[in-house]
Amino acid sequence: MTFNLKIEKAEFVRAGHRTEDFVRDGRPEFAFVGRSNVGKSSLLNRLLGRRGLARISQTPGRTRAINYFLINDRVYFVDLPGYGYAKAGRADRAEWAALVDGYLRCEVPKRTVLLLIDGKVGATPLDQQAYRYLTEMEVATVIVATKIDQVKRGKRQAQLEDIRRTLGAAEEAQILPVSAESGDGIPALWSALDSRG
């Protein structure tokens, strides 16, 4: 599958709150996961060229469902609830974790997870846990460093290497620096998605 960087159609399809709500129609999926406020919705909107398709909030922890967006009638972009929102109660956090785990265990013909790490903050212990979890489940994963425009150009490579080390990712693991704000790295991310589509 090739996107050719041209989005002809992008539409919100469904919000999944339970396993029964998950889409199972055989199309490939790209799932976006990361800490609360890492910029998942902003990146989705930037990639799709639609300002308000995925809801953006200044309040972390707003995405509480698994949101499916159908792209060009061929592939889904899936916005997963963010992890690590400190003000969420333990029961809420456990419910979200179970929802995401259920989604990742639900078989689809082809799924790639984009693990978003805040490029300015770097990888946190929660990001380490998420990466280890995805690795242990043998989920195809692309590491994406968001908000890279907030890191000085001369320090970006060192920051990416620090993220790699903290996550324990292999040397050959690609980390893609992007900015939903400036558009930096978006073509490279599309190329990576194209190669896995």
N, C-alpha and C positions, 0 to 999 in steps of 0.2 A: 504494500500500500504506500502511495506517495501523496503527501498533502500538497506539495508544490507551493507551500506557504500561502495558499489561497483558500480562505474560508468563504465558501459560498453560502453556507447555512450553519447556524449554531443556535440550538434551542434548549431551554431547560425542559427536562422530560419528567423527572420524578425525584421526590425526597424520600429516601428509605429510612424508616425508623425501626424496622424489624427485619429479620432475615427474609420473611415472606415478601417484603417490598423490593428486594433486590432485582435488578434487571437481569434476565437470563435469556437473551435472544441470540447469543452466539457472536456478537460483534466484539472486536478487541477493545480493551480498556486501558486508559492511562489514569492512574489514581494519584492524587496530590495529597501528601501527608506531611505533617510537621507540627512544631509547637504552636500553641495559640499565638496569634499575632505575628506569625513569620511571613505572612503575605501571600497565602495560598490563593485567596479570592482575587487579589490584585494581579497576581501573575496569570491566573486563568483569563481574566478580562483582557490583559495585555496581549496574550497569545492569540486570543480569539478576535481582538479588535472590536470588542463590545464593552463599552464603558460600564454598564450596570447589569450585565448578565448574571455574574456571581455577586451576591450581596457582600459589600464591604462595610465593616463596622470598626469604629475606634475602640469598641469594647471587646477585649479578647473573649474567646469562648462562645461566640455567637452561633457558629456552625454546629448544630447539634444533631444533624441528620447526615446521611450519605446522599449527596446531591449529584444527580446524573445530568450531563449535558451532551446531547447528540450532535456530532460535528459532521457535516456533509453527508448525513444519513449513513455514515460508514463506521464511525468509531466514537466511543464515549470518553469524555473527560469526566472524572469522578472526584468531587471535592469531599474529602473526609474530614470529620471533626478534628480539631486541633487537640493535641495532648498537652498536659502540664498547666492548665489554667488554675492558678493558685486559689482563686476564690470559689471554685466549684467544690461542692461538698463531696465527701468520699463516695457516697452512693452514686452521685452523678458521674464522677470520674470512672467508677467501676462499670456503670451502664454504658458509657461511651467506649471504654476499652473493649467490652464484650461485643458491641456493635461493630467496631472496626475489625476485631478478630474474626467475627462471623463473616464479614465481607471478604477478608483475605482468604478464608478457608472455603468460600463458595467458589466452585470451579468455573472458570471461564476459559475459552479456547486460548486467549492470549491476553496477559495482563502485565503491565510494567508500572511499578510504583516510583513516583518521583518523590524522594525524601528531601524536603526543603529545610535547609539550615540557614539561620540568620547570619549572613556574611559579616555583619558588623560585630555581633555578639560572639560568634563562633559556636562550635558544637558544645552542647551542655550534657550533663549526665543523662537527662531524659532522651536527648538525641542519640547518645551512645546506646541506651537500652532499645530504642526504636530500631537502630541499625542492626544491632545484634539479633533482635527478634526477626527482622526481615531476612537476614542472612541465614538464620537457623531454619526458617520456613522455606528457604531457597526461592524467594520471590525475586524476580528480575527487578533490579533497583538502579535508578539513576540518582546520583547525589547532586542537588542543585543549591548553590549558595545565593540566597536572595539579598536584596538591598545592597548590592555590591557598590553602587554609586556612593554609598556612605563610607566607603573605605578608600583612602588615598591610593591612587594608581600605583605608586611605588611600593605599597605595602600589601597589595592584593595577593600576589603569589605566595608570600609568606603566610598570609591568613588562610589561604586555601590549603597549604601544606599542614598548617596547624589543625585545621578541620579534619584532614585525612588522618593525621596522627591520633587525634582525640577519638575519632570514631573507630580507629583500628582498621581502616580500609586498606586494601592492598595497594601497592605502588601503581599498578596499572589501572586502578579504579579511577574513572574520570569524574572530576568535580567541575560542574559547569557554573561559572559565575554569571548572574543575571541581575537586571534591575527592571522591575515593572514600571518604575518612575521614568527612567531615562531611555529604556529600550536596549541598554547594553546587554549583549549576550543572547538576545532573543533569537536571532538567526541561527546561532550555534545550537541552541536548545531545540529549535524546530528540526535541524538536521539530525540531532540525536533521536528525536521522536520518529522522524521519517525512517531511520535505519531500523527501528524496532516495531514499526507499524505493521 
